[in-house]
Amino acid sequence: MSVSTKSSNSVEKAEEYYNSNDADEFYFKIWGGEHIHVGIYHYNNEPIKFASQRIVPKMASCLNLDVFKKVLDLGSGYGGGPRYLAKNFGCHVTCLNLSEVQNERNEQLNMERGLDHLIDVVYGSFEEIPFPDNSFDVIWSQDAMVHSANRDQVVAEAFRVLKPGGDFIFTDLMQDDNVPKGVLGPVLDRIHLDSLGSFKFYWEEARKNGFELMSINNMSQHLVTHYDRVRQETEKQYEEIIDACGKEYIDQMIQGLNHWVQAGNKGHLNWGIMHFKKA
Ligand SMILES: C[S@@+](CC[C@H](N)C(=O)[O-])C[C@H]1O[C@@H](n2cnc3c(N)ncnc32)[C@H](O)[C@@H]1O
């Protein structure tokens, strides 16, 4: 199945990318298990899985979640964040994601943990969110909007489906606003992107739609550590992971991760939490 959309072919590219067996094996086995986003590292060699889990309670601490709240997660991957929210706050979480391969794993894990009554997994694109206006108390997203070529549309959609007074909270992989033109080519190529957002871009888009800024937490230092840790782990588990994903995929992945580390070290990349409220 593929999303019928008037949106960019970045949606198709993201779907194809995350549905591939190679990506599924790689992200699930190396990136952080059920969490596939940047982690918060307390020390350099920390296991990726522990660092990745840490960002979820940090984001949740900005919100007043309880059993009455309805959360929508945009681009939910394997659903690590949603399971944390459902388990710890009893809130209802809808996972919107366009990879059916990831959605299957997500549903399986929700059942195994006895959380399926609190979590729905829905196939679809966050560029055209398949829910009516004013449906959710919280729109949540972790490192997913990076995949869109229409991030302005995603912000507008988040505003539309959020109830007045609701929270929009997300992390994303972004570029610094002062990056010289043309230097991000190899970074963008790794996940087939045309561009990256930035803190300023999201702030401006959010303001245009009527969001009020609650906070911006720039934690870009963790991005470099994270990509370097993923590269190290891939190299450490090289023989096993090429059996699962193939040598070509893994060699390209290592090269791509190196580009992200180098660009991050030069201050070209940003990552952090952005939190807005719908007035
Ligand atoms: C880096 S993963 C992050 C997954 C999850 N948020 C997490 O932190 O574990 C990016 C996710 O965005 C999803 N995605 C990309 N483009 C999307 C779109 N247009 N609509 C819905 N999901 C999308 C992918 O399927 C993938 O699950």
PDBQT file of the ligand as one rigid body, heavy atoms in Angstrom, charges set to zero:
ROOT
HETATM    1  C1  LIG A 301      13.920   8.194  12.550  1.00  0.00    +0.000 C 
HETATM    2  S1  LIG A 301      12.379   7.412  12.541  1.00  0.00    +0.000 S 
HETATM    3  C2  LIG A 301      11.734   7.886  14.133  1.00  0.00    +0.000 C 
HETATM    4  C3  LIG A 301      10.689   6.929  14.637  1.00  0.00    +0.000 C 
HETATM    5  C4  LIG A 301      10.111   7.229  16.024  1.00  0.00    +0.000 C 
HETATM    6  N1  LIG A 301       9.556   8.559  16.063  1.00  0.00    +0.000 N 
HETATM    7  C5  LIG A 301      11.148   7.091  17.084  1.00  0.00    +0.000 C 
HETATM    8  O1  LIG A 301      11.618   8.125  17.575  1.00  0.00    +0.000 OA
HETATM    9  O2  LIG A 301      11.503   5.959  17.449  1.00  0.00    +0.000 OA
HETATM   10  C6  LIG A 301      11.407   8.368  11.418  1.00  0.00    +0.000 C 
HETATM   11  C7  LIG A 301       9.988   7.865  11.281  1.00  0.00    +0.000 C 
HETATM   12  O3  LIG A 301       9.221   8.785  10.500  1.00  0.00    +0.000 OA
HETATM   13  C8  LIG A 301       8.294   8.038   9.727  1.00  0.00    +0.000 C 
HETATM   14  N2  LIG A 301       7.841   8.902   8.615  1.00  0.00    +0.000 N 
HETATM   15  C9  LIG A 301       8.598   9.494   7.679  1.00  0.00    +0.000 A 
HETATM   16  N3  LIG A 301       7.840  10.237   6.844  1.00  0.00    +0.000 NA
HETATM   17  C10 LIG A 301       6.555  10.113   7.287  1.00  0.00    +0.000 A 
HETATM   18  C11 LIG A 301       5.294  10.648   6.855  1.00  0.00    +0.000 A 
HETATM   19  N4  LIG A 301       5.204  11.455   5.801  1.00  0.00    +0.000 N 
HETATM   20  N5  LIG A 301       4.191  10.324   7.554  1.00  0.00    +0.000 NA
HETATM   21  C12 LIG A 301       4.255   9.483   8.632  1.00  0.00    +0.000 A 
HETATM   22  N6  LIG A 301       5.424   8.950   9.085  1.00  0.00    +0.000 NA
HETATM   23  C13 LIG A 301       6.556   9.259   8.423  1.00  0.00    +0.000 A 
HETATM   24  C14 LIG A 301       9.076   6.818   9.300  1.00  0.00    +0.000 C 
HETATM   25  O4  LIG A 301       8.221   5.776   8.894  1.00  0.00    +0.000 OA
HETATM   26  C15 LIG A 301       9.834   6.514  10.594  1.00  0.00    +0.000 C 
HETATM   27  O5  LIG A 301       9.070   5.692  11.415  1.00  0.00    +0.000 OA
ENDROOT
TORSDOF 0
